[in-house]
Amino acid sequence: AAIMLFAAFIAPEVLCTDRRTGMLGLYMASPLNRWNYLAAKALAVGMVLLTVTLGPPLLLLIGYSTQGYGPVGFTDWMLTLGRVILAGVGIGLFYTLISAALASITSRRAAASATFVILVMGTGALVQYLVDEARAPVEWGMVNLLLLPIEFAYRVFGQPTQIYYGGFTTMSTPTVYAAFAGWIVVALAVIGNRYSRVEV
């Protein structure tokens, strides 16, 4: 919930405000181009999200390690650290780009934030209903923006998912990775398309 709320409000605040106030034109009058501008904005939003997606797991790993409950040996510790970083950065990137894609469509912050929340919560509820009640294939989980990042994190850690749909078997790990990467590509395509055509 914290990650979703951060993503819902930060990216629209960063992107929509610049277009609405005309600051985007001022930025474009500088040595920045559209792509440098977008990269800087995505980095700014991503850094804020990483405080939620990466900070707590790193703190937990360090805390467990100092108390003797962490991974055994240097190799295992580094492997766990790599998984923590991959999962945290992956989830942060996922929600940053989805939110930024929606913010690139409208210049109204409230509309972008509300659309993000409705899309994430709506796909979560819809897929849960389709799989549990309508007996749809479990692969519908690929469009579940609420639980797909959690599935991704479990697979990064090599753990069986704890998300079950109506007793059905869960999606395969390649399917989860493909869906996760696919949403990132779609979000990048939307952002690129919108900002390549925006007038400043």
N, CA, C and O of each residue as an XYZ file, in Angstrom:
800
protein
N       0.828     -1.208      0.000
C       0.000      0.000      0.000
C       0.860      1.254      0.000
O       0.549      2.221     -0.694
N       1.942      1.243      0.776
C       2.827      2.412      0.834
C       3.484      2.656     -0.522
O       3.581      3.795     -0.980
N       3.930      1.584     -1.154
C       4.570      1.712     -2.464
C       3.577      2.262     -3.479
O       3.909      3.147     -4.268
N       2.346      1.729     -3.455
C       1.335      2.168     -4.403
C       1.000      3.647     -4.200
O       0.872      4.392     -5.172
N       0.858      4.073     -2.945
C       0.536      5.475     -2.675
C       1.671      6.394     -3.092
O       1.432      7.463     -3.654
N       2.913      5.983     -2.819
C       4.059      6.783     -3.263
C       4.026      6.961     -4.773
O       4.153      8.072     -5.287
N       3.851      5.838     -5.476
C       3.869      5.895     -6.939
C       2.692      6.692     -7.478
O       2.824      7.398     -8.478
N       1.536      6.583     -6.819
C       0.332      7.261     -7.306
C       0.463      8.777     -7.252
O      -0.104      9.475     -8.093
N       1.203      9.294     -6.277
C       1.245     10.745     -6.098
C       2.540     11.398     -6.555
O       2.535     12.575     -6.915
N       3.658     10.658     -6.550
C       4.936     11.302     -6.843
C       5.112     11.585     -8.327
O       5.412     12.718     -8.703
N       4.931     10.581     -9.177
C       5.153     10.790    -10.616
C       4.211     11.845    -11.203
O       4.674     12.705    -11.952
N       2.914     11.817    -10.897
C       2.057     12.900    -11.409
C       2.479     14.277    -10.915
O       2.399     15.258    -11.655
N       2.927     14.349     -9.671
C       3.382     15.641     -9.144
C       4.595     16.145     -9.908
O       4.722     17.341    -10.171
N       5.476     15.235    -10.259
C       6.715     15.619    -10.937
C       6.485     15.945    -12.411
O       7.051     16.911    -12.922
N       5.657     15.149    -13.107
C       5.493     15.307    -14.547
C       4.346     16.234    -14.936
O       4.511     17.107    -15.787
N       3.193     16.046    -14.319
C       2.017     16.833    -14.717
C       2.206     18.312    -14.422
O       1.782     19.165    -15.202
N       2.840     18.617    -13.297
C       3.015     20.018    -12.905
C       3.837     20.777    -13.931
O       3.518     21.923    -14.247
N       4.883     20.166    -14.455
C       5.743     20.852    -15.433
C       4.982     21.200    -16.706
O       5.163     22.284    -17.261
N       4.133     20.287    -17.173
C       3.367     20.569    -18.381
C       2.256     21.581    -18.111
O       1.974     22.439    -18.948
N       1.644     21.481    -16.970
C       0.515     22.359    -16.650
C       0.960     23.803    -16.433
O       0.252     24.731    -16.822
N       2.123     24.000    -15.818
C       2.605     25.351    -15.519
C       3.472     25.934    -16.621
O       3.831     27.109    -16.560
N       3.816     25.137    -17.629
C       4.669     25.623    -18.709
C       6.155     25.487    -18.426
O       6.982     25.936    -19.219
N       6.498     24.872    -17.303
C       7.914     24.692    -16.967
C       8.617     23.752    -17.942
O       9.833     23.835    -18.115
N       7.863     22.864    -18.577
C       8.479     21.955    -19.534
C       9.127     22.729    -20.674
O      10.219     22.378    -21.121
N       8.461     23.780    -21.147
C       9.034     24.609    -22.208
C      10.314     25.289    -21.763
O      11.253     25.436    -22.545
N      10.349     25.706    -20.497
C      11.561     26.337    -19.962
C      12.703     25.339    -19.903
O      13.845     25.664    -20.230
N      12.385     24.118    -19.482
C      13.415     23.068    -19.457
C      13.946     22.787    -20.857
O      15.149     22.615    -21.052
N      13.035     22.744    -21.830
C      13.440     22.429    -23.195
C      14.246     23.556    -23.842
O      14.943     23.335    -24.832
N      14.151     24.768    -23.280
C      14.941     25.886    -23.794
C      16.387     25.818    -23.305
O      17.249     26.554    -23.786
N      16.641     24.935    -22.353
C      17.991     24.738    -21.827
C      18.682     23.646    -22.646
O      18.085     23.132    -23.592
N      19.914     23.279    -22.315
C      20.582     22.189    -23.052
C      19.902     20.825    -22.923
O      20.274     19.880    -23.619
N      18.909     20.719    -22.037
C      18.190     19.448    -21.908
C      17.369     19.156    -23.163
O      16.859     20.074    -23.806
N      17.247     17.884    -23.503
C      16.263     17.487    -24.502
C      15.191     16.660    -23.799
O      15.280     16.429    -22.593
N      14.195     16.219    -24.531
C      13.073     15.508    -23.921
C      13.517     14.257    -23.178
O      12.994     13.939    -22.110
N      14.476     13.558    -23.746
C      14.868     12.275    -23.174
C      15.734     12.465    -21.936
O      15.618     11.696    -20.982
N      16.601     13.479    -21.935
C      17.358     13.789    -20.720
C      16.417     14.217    -19.600
O      16.580     13.833    -18.442
N      15.429     15.024    -19.981
C      14.443     15.488    -19.013
C      13.698     14.308    -18.398
O      13.556     14.227    -17.178
N      13.219     13.386    -19.251
C      12.476     12.235    -18.756
C      13.349     11.326    -17.890
O      12.890     10.798    -16.878
N      14.597     11.149    -18.290
C      15.503     10.314    -17.502
C      15.725     10.918    -16.120
O      15.737     10.203    -15.118
N      15.902     12.250    -16.070
C      16.118     12.915    -14.788
C      14.873     12.804    -13.910
O      14.981     12.555    -12.709
N      13.703     12.986    -14.495
C      12.458     12.891    -13.732
C      12.226     11.466    -13.237
O      11.822     11.263    -12.092
N      12.481     10.485    -14.094
C      12.310      9.091    -13.688
C      13.275      8.735    -12.565
O      12.920      8.000    -11.643
N      14.493      9.257    -12.644
C      15.470      9.005    -11.589
C      15.018      9.633    -10.273
O      15.176      9.038     -9.208
N      14.455     10.842    -10.354
C      13.981     11.514     -9.143
C      12.846     10.729     -8.492
O      12.846     10.519     -7.279
N      11.881     10.297     -9.300
C      10.756      9.527     -8.760
C      11.246      8.176     -8.245
O      10.845      7.725     -7.172
N      12.115      7.539     -9.024
C      12.631      6.236     -8.629
C      13.406      6.272     -7.331
O      13.306      5.347     -6.524
N      14.182      7.329     -7.113
C      14.955      7.433     -5.877
C      14.037      7.533     -4.658
O      14.331      6.971     -3.603
N      12.933      8.248     -4.811
C      11.982      8.345     -3.705
C      11.330      6.986     -3.452
O      11.184      6.566     -2.304
N      10.939      6.298     -4.533
C      10.317      4.983     -4.371
C      11.286      3.963     -3.776
O      10.873      3.069     -3.037
N      12.566      4.095     -4.096
C      13.549      3.150     -3.572
C      13.677      3.236     -2.057
O      14.077      2.268     -1.410
N      13.337      4.392     -1.489
C      13.363      4.473     -0.022
C      12.335      3.535      0.595
O      12.475      3.124      1.747
N      11.287      3.190     -0.185
C      10.251      2.280      0.303
C      10.504      0.846     -0.151
O      10.293     -0.092      0.618
N      10.953      0.668     -1.390
C      11.108     -0.684     -1.936
C      12.458     -1.315     -1.607
O      12.563     -2.539     -1.530
N      13.482     -0.504     -1.414
C      14.833     -1.038     -1.190
C      15.342     -0.788      0.225
O      16.042     -1.625      0.794
N      14.991      0.359      0.790
C      15.488      0.712      2.120
C      15.153     -0.295      3.209
O      16.064     -0.787      3.874
N      13.875     -0.622      3.417
C      13.529     -1.571      4.486
C      14.145     -2.963      4.332
O      14.639     -3.508      5.319
N      14.138     -3.571      3.118
C      14.788     -4.884      3.017
C      16.290     -4.843      3.300
O      16.832     -5.768      3.906
N      16.963     -3.776      2.865
C      18.394     -3.656      3.173
C      18.617     -3.531      4.671
O      19.520     -4.156      5.227
N      17.797     -2.728      5.313
C      17.908     -2.560      6.764
C      17.652     -3.880      7.480
O      18.330     -4.203      8.455
N      16.672     -4.642      6.996
C      16.363     -5.941      7.586
C      17.521     -6.917      7.414
O      17.868     -7.646      8.344
N      18.115     -6.929      6.227
C      19.262     -7.809      5.975
C      20.427     -7.462      6.896
O      21.050     -8.349      7.480
N      20.715     -6.179      7.022
C      21.820     -5.757      7.892
C      21.502     -6.089      9.344
O      22.368     -6.564     10.079
N      20.256     -5.838      9.761
C      19.871     -6.128     11.138
C      19.977     -7.609     11.469
O      20.517     -7.980     12.512
N      19.462     -8.456     10.579
C      19.563     -9.893     10.803
C      21.016    -10.356     10.831
O      21.395    -11.203     11.641
N      21.820     -9.790      9.939
C      23.229    -10.202      9.852
C      23.992     -9.844     11.127
O      24.817    -10.625     11.601
N      23.717     -8.673     11.675
C      24.427     -8.270     12.898
C      24.003     -9.094     14.106
O      24.738     -9.171     15.091
N      22.822     -9.713     14.043
C      22.340    -10.542     15.147
C      22.591    -12.039     14.918
O      22.201    -12.878     15.729
N      23.250    -12.350     13.799
C      23.582    -13.741     13.535
C      22.476    -14.553     12.887
O      22.560    -15.780     12.839
N      21.437    -13.888     12.387
C      20.340    -14.588     11.728
C      20.381    -14.459     10.216
O      19.517    -14.999      9.525
N      21.352    -13.765      9.703
C      21.436    -13.520      8.273
C      21.983    -14.711      7.511
O      22.166    -15.786      8.083
N      22.248    -14.528      6.212
C      22.823    -15.605      5.403
C      24.164    -16.070      5.967
O      24.918    -15.290      6.549
N      24.438    -17.357      5.781
C      25.674    -17.936      6.293
C      26.764    -17.827      5.238
O      26.600    -18.312      4.118
N      27.873    -17.193      5.591
C      28.994    -17.093      4.676
C      28.909    -15.881      3.763
O      27.831    -15.344      3.509
N      30.067    -15.465      3.278
C      30.150    -14.265      2.442
C      29.411    -14.437      1.125
O      28.737    -13.517      0.662
N      29.538    -15.626      0.513
C      28.892    -15.862     -0.786
C      27.379    -15.774     -0.673
O      26.730    -15.118     -1.487
N      26.813    -16.435      0.339
C      25.369    -16.387      0.528
C      24.896    -14.976      0.854
O      23.824    -14.552      0.423
N      25.715    -14.252      1.627
C      25.332    -12.895      1.999
C      25.289    -11.996      0.757
O      24.359    -11.208      0.586
N      26.299    -12.122     -0.103
C      26.332    -11.316     -1.318
C      25.199    -11.706     -2.274
O      24.629    -10.844     -2.943
N      24.872    -13.004     -2.339
C      23.770    -13.452     -3.179
C      22.446    -12.870     -2.675
O      21.621    -12.413     -3.466
N      22.256    -12.891     -1.375
C      21.039    -12.320     -0.801
C      20.984    -10.819     -1.033
O      19.926    -10.274     -1.348
N      22.124    -10.150     -0.876
C      22.172     -8.715     -1.124
C      21.793     -8.409     -2.570
O      21.036     -7.473     -2.829
N      22.314     -9.189     -3.507
C      21.983     -8.990     -4.914
C      20.498     -9.189     -5.176
O      19.896     -8.441     -5.947
N      19.903    -10.195     -4.538
C      18.466    -10.438     -4.713
C      17.634     -9.306     -4.114
O      16.631     -8.888     -4.693
N      18.057     -8.815     -2.955
C      17.349     -7.691     -2.324
C      17.375     -6.472     -3.245
O      16.358     -5.808     -3.443
N      18.553     -6.190     -3.803
C      18.687     -5.030     -4.688
C      17.864     -5.216     -5.956
O      17.176     -4.292     -6.392
N      17.930     -6.415     -6.557
C      17.178     -6.674     -7.790
C      15.676     -6.552     -7.567
O      14.977     -5.932     -8.368
N      15.179     -7.141     -6.482
C      13.738     -7.079     -6.204
C      13.302     -5.656     -5.894
O      12.280     -5.196     -6.404
N      14.074     -4.948     -5.057
C      13.709     -3.587     -4.689
C      13.746     -2.626     -5.866
O      12.824     -1.832     -6.058
N      14.811     -2.699     -6.651
C      14.927     -1.824     -7.829
C      13.878     -2.195     -8.873
O      13.311     -1.315     -9.520
N      13.616     -3.496     -9.043
C      12.618     -3.933    -10.020
C      11.229     -3.411     -9.691
O      10.537     -2.889    -10.566
N      10.815     -3.547     -8.438
C       9.492     -3.072     -8.043
C       9.420     -1.552     -8.151
O       8.416     -1.009     -8.610
N      10.493     -0.857     -7.726
C      10.516      0.597     -7.844
C      10.421      1.049     -9.295
O       9.683      1.981     -9.614
N      11.167      0.387    -10.172
C      11.132      0.720    -11.599
C       9.750      0.455    -12.190
O       9.234      1.267    -12.958
N       9.159     -0.670    -11.837
C       7.847     -1.058    -12.351
C       6.807      0.016    -12.041
O       6.130      0.510    -12.943
N       6.686      0.370    -10.779
C       5.658      1.333    -10.392
C       5.996      2.755    -10.843
O       5.094      3.540    -11.136
N       7.281      3.093    -10.900
C       7.675      4.413    -11.411
C       7.223      4.586    -12.855
O       6.640      5.609    -13.213
N       7.497      3.578    -13.684
C       7.171      3.697    -15.107
C       5.669      3.618    -15.374
O       5.162      4.323    -16.247
N       4.949      2.768    -14.632
C       3.495      2.708    -14.808
C       2.875      4.050    -14.440
O       2.032      4.569    -15.171
N       3.288      4.609    -13.313
C       2.750      5.902    -12.879
C       3.143      7.022    -13.830
O       2.327      7.891    -14.138
N       4.388      7.007    -14.298
C       4.845      8.037    -15.234
C       4.113      7.933    -16.573
O       3.827      8.948    -17.208
N       3.814      6.717    -16.996
C       3.074      6.544    -18.254
C       1.685      7.159    -18.149
O       1.226      7.828    -19.075
N       1.021      6.937    -17.029
C      -0.300      7.535    -16.836
C      -0.207      9.052    -16.701
O      -1.077      9.777    -17.185
N       0.853      9.532    -16.041
C       1.034     10.975    -15.881
C       1.377     11.649    -17.203
O       1.151     12.848    -17.362
N       1.919     10.894    -18.150
C       2.254     11.485    -19.444
C       1.023     11.679    -20.326
O       1.074     12.412    -21.313
N      -0.080     11.025    -19.972
C      -1.287     11.102    -20.779
C      -2.100     12.345    -20.449
O      -2.750     12.913    -21.326
N      -2.069     12.770    -19.194
C      -2.858     13.924    -18.766
C      -1.981     14.913    -18.017
O      -0.951     14.544    -17.451
N      -2.395     16.167    -18.018
C      -1.655     17.177    -17.252
C      -2.296     17.424    -15.893
O      -1.842     18.287    -15.142
N      -3.334     16.684    -15.576
C      -4.008     16.840    -14.285
C      -3.481     15.800    -13.300
O      -3.613     14.594    -13.511
N      -2.884     16.294    -12.227
C      -2.287     15.392    -11.237
C      -3.315     14.460    -10.613
O      -3.076     13.261    -10.472
N      -4.470     15.029    -10.238
C      -5.494     14.220     -9.567
C      -5.997     13.109    -10.475
O      -6.216     11.984    -10.026
N      -6.178     13.422    -11.750
C      -6.655     12.404    -12.695
C      -5.621     11.295    -12.861
O      -5.977     10.117    -12.903
N      -4.344     11.665    -12.955
C      -3.290     10.659    -13.109
C      -3.191      9.781    -11.864
O      -3.061      8.562    -11.973
N      -3.253     10.392    -10.688
C      -3.170      9.629     -9.437
C      -4.356      8.696     -9.281
O      -4.196      7.529     -8.922
N      -5.560      9.217     -9.554
C      -6.752      8.391     -9.418
C      -6.738      7.245    -10.424
O      -7.115      6.124    -10.085
N      -6.310      7.511    -11.647
C      -6.247      6.459    -12.662
C      -5.269      5.368    -12.250
O      -5.542      4.183    -12.444
N      -4.135      5.758    -11.685
C      -3.145      4.774    -11.231
C      -3.738      3.865    -10.158
O      -3.617      2.643    -10.237
N      -4.378      4.462     -9.158
C      -4.958      3.668     -8.071
C      -6.053      2.751     -8.603
O      -6.112      1.576     -8.240
N      -6.920      3.283     -9.464
C      -8.003      2.473    -10.027
C      -7.449      1.337    -10.881
O      -7.937      0.209    -10.814
N      -6.433      1.635    -11.683
C      -5.842      0.609    -12.545
C      -5.208     -0.507    -11.726
O      -5.438     -1.687    -11.992
N      -4.408     -0.132    -10.726
C      -3.722     -1.146     -9.919
C      -4.716     -1.955     -9.100
O      -4.692     -3.186     -9.132
N      -5.593     -1.272     -8.364
C      -6.564     -1.987     -7.535
C      -7.589     -2.722     -8.401
O      -8.007     -3.832     -8.074
N      -7.988     -2.090     -9.507
C      -8.989     -2.703    -10.378
C      -8.505     -3.979    -11.024
O      -9.232     -4.972    -11.052
N      -7.277     -3.974    -11.549
C      -6.755     -5.202    -12.155
C      -6.578     -6.291    -11.106
O      -6.779     -7.472    -11.389
N      -6.197     -5.887     -9.886
C      -6.060     -6.875     -8.814
C      -7.387     -7.558     -8.502
O      -7.457     -8.783     -8.405
N      -8.436     -6.757     -8.345
C      -9.751     -7.312     -8.020
C     -10.331     -8.089     -9.193
O     -10.913     -9.156     -9.001
N     -10.178     -7.562    -10.412
C     -10.741     -8.217    -11.586
C     -10.110     -9.582    -11.831
O     -10.811    -10.565    -12.069
N      -8.784     -9.634    -11.770
C      -8.102    -10.911    -12.016
C      -8.454    -11.915    -10.931
O      -8.668    -13.092    -11.221
N      -8.515    -11.461     -9.682
C      -8.882    -12.362     -8.584
C     -10.268    -12.966     -8.833
O     -10.484    -14.158     -8.616
N     -11.200    -12.129     -9.288
C     -12.556    -12.617     -9.566
C     -12.559    -13.594    -10.750
O     -13.172    -14.660    -10.686
N     -11.863    -13.212    -11.833
C     -11.865    -14.055    -13.029
C     -11.297    -15.435    -12.752
O     -11.835    -16.439    -13.218
N     -10.217    -15.486    -11.997
C      -9.567    -16.774    -11.747
C     -10.312    -17.576    -10.684
O     -10.495    -18.784    -10.833
N     -10.742    -16.909     -9.610
C     -11.418    -17.622     -8.522
C     -12.828    -18.047     -8.896
O     -13.222    -19.186     -8.648
N     -13.593    -17.131     -9.493
C     -15.013    -17.389     -9.722
C     -15.316    -17.852    -11.146
O     -16.092    -18.787    -11.343
N     -14.710    -17.203    -12.133
C     -15.012    -17.539    -13.522
C     -14.121    -18.648    -14.069
O     -14.263    -19.056    -15.222
N     -13.197    -19.136    -13.234
C     -12.295    -20.224    -13.630
C     -11.470    -19.885    -14.866
O     -11.209    -20.743    -15.710
N     -11.066    -18.624    -14.958
C     -10.188    -18.206    -16.050
C      -8.789    -18.763    -15.809
O      -8.446    -19.087    -14.672
N      -7.973    -18.879    -16.860
C      -6.600    -19.387    -16.681
C      -5.806    -18.507    -15.716
O      -5.999    -17.293    -15.657
N      -4.913    -19.144    -14.965
C      -4.129    -18.423    -13.973
C      -3.205    -17.399    -14.628
O      -2.727    -16.478    -13.965
N      -2.949    -17.560    -15.939
C      -2.084    -16.608    -16.646
C      -2.683    -15.203    -16.708
O      -1.991    -14.254    -17.077
N      -3.953    -15.062    -16.354
C      -4.540    -13.725    -16.238
C      -3.799    -12.902    -15.190
O      -3.901    -11.676    -15.164
N      -3.066    -13.575    -14.341
C      -2.259    -12.862    -13.342
C      -1.231    -11.930    -13.962
O      -0.682    -11.067    -13.278
N      -0.965    -12.099    -15.265
C      -0.013    -11.217    -15.946
C      -0.513     -9.779    -16.023
O       0.287     -8.858    -16.187
N      -1.819     -9.576    -15.908
C      -2.354     -8.206    -15.960
C      -2.727     -7.701    -14.571
O      -3.332     -6.637    -14.441
N      -2.378     -8.441    -13.551
C      -2.663     -8.040    -12.173
C      -1.539     -7.128    -11.685
O      -0.516     -7.601    -11.192
N      -1.736     -5.826    -11.825
C      -0.683     -4.870    -11.461
C      -0.486     -4.750     -9.961
O       0.510     -4.183     -9.512
N      -1.419     -5.273     -9.179
C      -1.281     -5.233     -7.736
C      -0.343     -6.327     -7.238
O       0.504     -6.082     -6.379
N      -0.496     -7.532     -7.780
C       0.258     -8.673     -7.266
C       1.433     -9.096     -8.140
O       2.300     -9.836     -7.676
N       1.484     -8.650     -9.386
C       2.588     -9.050    -10.263
C       3.964     -8.666     -9.704
O       4.877     -9.490     -9.745
N       4.147     -7.434     -9.180
C       5.459     -7.110     -8.597
C       5.815     -7.990     -7.397
O       6.987     -8.296     -7.179
N       4.804     -8.398     -6.616
C       5.069     -9.281     -5.476
C       5.487    -10.653     -5.976
O       6.415    -11.262     -5.443
N       4.792    -11.139     -7.010
C       5.186    -12.403     -7.638
C       6.631    -12.324     -8.127
O       7.408    -13.261     -7.945
N       6.983    -11.194     -8.752
C       8.342    -10.999     -9.248
C       9.354    -11.118     -8.111
O      10.381    -11.779     -8.264
N       9.071    -10.484     -6.976
C      10.004    -10.518     -5.843
C      10.174    -11.936     -5.315
O      11.291    -12.349     -5.002
N       9.081    -12.686     -5.214
C       9.196    -14.072     -4.751
C      10.063    -14.897     -5.684
O      10.876    -15.705     -5.233
N       9.891    -14.694     -6.996
C      10.677    -15.476     -7.954
C      12.151    -15.095     -7.904
O      13.019    -15.952     -8.067
N      12.440    -13.805     -7.677
C      13.840    -13.378     -7.556
C      14.516    -14.100     -6.399
O      15.687    -14.469     -6.492
N      13.784    -14.302     -5.317
C      14.349    -14.978     -4.148
C      14.240    -16.496     -4.234
O      14.609    -17.210     -3.302
N      13.722    -16.984     -5.377
C      13.625    -18.423     -5.561
C      12.618    -19.081     -4.648
O      12.718    -20.275     -4.366
N      11.646    -18.315     -4.182
C      10.640    -18.831     -3.259
C       9.347    -19.131     -4.011
O       9.021    -18.439     -4.975
N       8.612    -20.146     -3.585
C       7.286    -20.364     -4.183
C       6.378    -19.210     -3.779
O       6.440    -18.711     -2.655
N       5.549    -18.805     -4.703
C       4.673    -17.687     -4.422
C       3.714    -18.023     -3.288
O       3.388    -19.188     -3.061
N       3.267    -16.994     -2.581
C       2.258    -17.184     -1.550
C       0.920    -16.603     -1.998
O       0.034    -16.355     -1.180
N       0.787    -16.391     -3.288
C      -0.447    -15.859     -3.839
C      -1.119    -16.972     -4.631
O      -0.572    -17.456     -5.623
N      -2.287    -17.370     -4.196
C      -2.979    -18.475     -4.850
C      -4.337    -18.010     -5.337
O      -5.021    -17.227     -4.679
N      -4.708    -18.506     -6.497
C      -6.001    -18.179     -7.084
C      -6.885    -19.420     -7.066
O      -6.690    -20.337     -7.865
N      -7.829    -19.450     -6.183
C      -8.843    -20.502     -6.205
C      -8.297    -21.914     -6.249
O      -8.944    -22.791     -6.821
N      -7.133    -22.174     -5.671
C      -6.576    -23.502     -5.653
C      -5.846    -23.895     -6.926
O      -5.325    -25.005     -7.029
N      -5.806    -22.986     -7.898
C      -5.106    -23.289     -9.143
C      -3.601    -23.195     -8.933
O      -3.124    -22.527     -8.015
N      -2.867    -23.877     -9.800
C      -1.419    -23.728     -9.754
C      -1.056    -22.313    -10.179
O      -1.783    -21.675    -10.940
N       0.051    -21.840     -9.689
C       0.463    -20.473     -9.979
C       1.165    -20.395    -11.331
O       1.486    -21.413    -11.943
N       1.394    -19.166    -11.781
C       2.074    -18.960    -13.058
C       3.511    -19.447    -12.983
O       4.110    -19.480    -11.908
N       4.054    -19.819    -14.116
C       5.448    -20.231    -14.163
C       6.349    -19.016    -13.990
O       5.943    -17.885    -14.259
N       7.557    -19.256    -13.547
C       8.502    -18.157    -13.332
C       8.812    -17.406    -14.623
O       8.828    -16.175    -14.600
N       9.062    -18.088    -15.767
C       9.275    -17.329    -17.013
C       8.093    -16.446    -17.381
O       8.279    -15.348    -17.906
N       6.868    -16.919    -17.107
C       5.683    -16.110    -17.401
C       5.663    -14.847    -16.550
O       5.348    -13.764    -17.043
N       6.002    -14.989    -15.270
C       6.039    -13.825    -14.367
C       7.079    -12.825    -14.857
O       6.797    -11.629    -14.937
N       8.278    -13.299    -15.185
C       9.334    -12.396    -15.656
C       8.926    -11.721    -16.971
O       9.162    -10.527    -17.157
N       8.317    -12.482    -17.876
C       7.912    -11.921    -19.164
C       6.837    -10.860    -18.984
O       6.888     -9.812    -19.628
N       5.863    -11.119    -18.114
C       4.808    -10.146    -17.865
C       5.369     -8.892    -17.214
O       4.989     -7.777    -17.573
N       6.264     -9.072    -16.267
C       6.882     -7.941    -15.571
C       7.643     -7.055    -16.563
O       7.482     -5.835    -16.570
N       8.468     -7.685    -17.395
C       9.228     -6.933    -18.396
C       8.302     -6.320    -19.442
O       8.551     -5.216    -19.925
N       7.233     -7.038    -19.793
C       6.300     -6.524    -20.790
C       5.623     -5.243    -20.351
O       5.476     -4.316    -21.147
N       5.208     -5.175    -19.093
C       4.592     -3.947    -18.580
C       5.576     -2.783    -18.581
O       5.197     -1.644    -18.853
N       6.825     -3.068    -18.280
C       7.846     -2.013    -18.299
C       8.025     -1.490    -19.723
O       8.121     -0.280    -19.932
N       8.071     -2.394    -20.700
C       8.227     -1.991    -22.101
C       7.018     -1.173    -22.562
O       7.177     -0.160    -23.242
N       5.812     -1.613    -22.192
C       4.602     -0.869    -22.568
C       4.623      0.528    -21.966
O       4.300      1.503    -22.645
N       5.001      0.630    -20.702
C       5.060      1.942    -20.045
C       6.079      2.852    -20.731
O       5.805      4.031    -20.955
N       7.242      2.315    -21.062
C       8.258      3.106    -21.759
C       7.762      3.562    -23.122
O       8.028      4.690    -23.538
N       7.039      2.684    -23.821
C       6.504      3.043    -25.138
C       5.487      4.165    -25.032
O       5.481      5.079    -25.857
N       4.625      4.104    -24.020
C       3.617      5.160    -23.828
C       4.297      6.486    -23.511
O       3.948      7.521    -24.080
N       5.263      6.454    -22.607
C       5.973      7.688    -22.232
C       6.691      8.273    -23.443
O       6.589      9.470    -23.712
N       7.417      7.427    -24.173
C       8.143      7.901    -25.350
C       7.223      8.474    -26.402
O       7.524      9.509    -26.997
N       6.107      7.814    -26.637
C       5.154      8.287    -27.638
C       4.548      9.626    -27.241
O       4.450     10.535    -28.066
N       4.146      9.749    -25.997
C       3.508     10.984    -25.546
C       4.481     12.170    -25.573
O       4.131     13.258    -26.030
N       5.688     11.950    -25.085
C       6.632     13.066    -25.011
C       7.291     13.380    -26.347
O       7.827     14.474    -26.524
N       7.263     12.450    -27.282
C       7.785     12.780    -28.609
C       6.825     13.691    -29.359
O       7.229     14.383    -30.294
N       5.553     13.697    -28.958
C       4.555     14.489    -29.656
C       4.105     15.731    -28.879
O       3.378     16.564    -29.418
N       4.530     15.861    -27.625
C       4.064     16.994    -26.826
C       4.644     18.299    -27.362
O       5.816     18.359    -27.734
N       3.826     19.331    -27.399
C       4.270     20.629    -27.869
C       4.728     21.471    -26.687
O       4.036     21.554    -25.672
N       5.896     22.095    -26.820
C       6.440     22.916    -25.747
C       6.641     24.329    -26.244
O       7.095     25.190    -25.490
